[in-house]
């Protein structure tokens, strides 16, 4: 029972820290709507919305370019070939993008 509080504190800190920086990889392409038919790719992950943390925290960036760069870095860290259904929003406090990391068939 003594170790419960430090363990919970450690897990909470790790989940709040966010993703680790990805190694330098080739840029991931952002595909426009309708550019790829759905049968030409497999969805690897819904970026920024496919986690329980999205209910409490989403990454915000100073401008839309930084937000797109962050989502493509996240997709690259998954081994993705591209991002589809990319949507970027501004809430006055910064920019937020979400989309689908895909692997081409």
Beta strands, then each sheet from edge to edge (+ up, - down):
strand 1: 29-30
strand 2: 41-47
strand 3: 82-90
strand 4: 95-104
sheet 1: 1+ 3+ 4- 2+
end
